[in-house]
Amino acid sequence: MKRKFVKLVVLGAAITVAACNSNKKAAVKEDGTEVVKIRTPDATEAGKEEEKVETVAVQGKVGEINKGKDGYTAILTTDDGKIYYATISIPNLKDPKQYRSVQIGETIKVKGDSWKMEDDNYITVRELEK
């Protein structure tokens, strides 16, 4: 039993070392020191498209509020029917004094960084107007 355990530990260590070394490329300088470059895949290699972020201003009616650790996400519906997931938190606001709670049914105007994930529109709110 003890031998099997030792074999498993040694095998696990060998697999871990092999996995770690597969993304490393080592080069030796003239003075004998080793330089290790770690290769990390970029977004295109991972099959992901770069996120396109733009600044937008949106006015909409709050339909739902999901509380989070540092703030909340208000789901806004604009007059033309678009839905935005607006993340409102003190750390993300340009002026932390703008932070306030909103109520379901309230119409608010926000400005911030907008991006799309699949068909959903998201905003990291930088300004929360009163």
N, C-alpha and C positions, 0 to 999 in steps of 0.2 A: 504494500500500500504506500509506504514511504517513498519507494523508488518511482512509482507512477506519479506521485505528487511532484517530485523533483523534476521528472521529465516534462510534466505539464508546465511548470514554472519556467524551465529553460526554453521550452518551445514558445511560450508566450513572450518571453524576453526577446527571443530571436525574431519573432514576427514584428514586435514593436520597433526594434532597431531597423529592420528592413523597411518598414513602412515610413519611418522618419527619414531614412536616408534616400528614399525614392524621389523626394522633392528637393534634395540638396545637390549642389554641384560644388566640388572642392577644387581649389587651385592652390598651387604651392608657389610662393614668391621666391625670389632669388636668395633671400636670407633664410629660407627654410621654414618660414611661418606659413600656416595653412589658412587660406581665406575660404569661407564657406558662404555660398549664395543660396538662399532658400527661394525656390520658385513657388509662387502662389498663383493660382488661376485667376485671370481677370473675368469680368462679367461676361464677355463674349465667349470665352472658353467654357464657362459654366452653362451656356445656353440661355443666358438672360440678356434682355435688352436694357440699355441704360435708361434710368428713369429720367423723364423730362420734367423739370421743376420750373414753374413760372409763378410770378406774383399776381394775385387776383384779388378783387374786392367783390364780395358776395353779400347780398341781402336776402334773408329767407326766414321762414317761420319755423320755429323749433318744434319738431314732432316727437323727438325722443331724446333722453339724456342718459348716457352711460358713464357712471362715475369711475374714475381711475385713481392711481396712486397720487399723482401730482395735480390732478385737475379732473376734467371730464371731456367727453366727446358729445357734442350736440349734433343731431342729425337735422340738417336744414333742408327745407324745400323752397325753391325760388318760385317767383310768380309764373315763370315759364315751365315749371314742373321738374327742373333738374334737382337732383338730390346730392347734397354734400355732407361729408363726415368731417366736421370741424373740431379739431383737437385744441382745447383751450386749457392752458396751464400757465402758472406764474413763470416758470423758467423759460418758456417759449415767447412770452410777450416782450416787446421792446421796452415797455414801461409796466413794471409789475403792479403799479397802482391801478391799472385798467382792469385787473382781474375782478370778476364778480360772478355770482351765480345767475343763471338765466332760468326762466320757467318755460314749461311746455306751453305752446300757444303764443309765446312772445316772438315778435319780429326783431331780429338783430342784424347788424351789419358788421362783417369781419373782413380783415385784409390779411393776407399771408401767402405762404408758399403752397402751391397747388400741384398735385400730381394725380395720375390715374393708376389704379391697380385693377386690371381686368376692365370691368365696365363701371367701377365705382370711382367717384371723385372725392379726393381727400384734401383737406387744408390744414396746415400747421399754422394756427392763428398767431400773428405777430401784433395785430392791433384789433382791439375789441371796442367798437364805438358804442356810445350810450344812446 
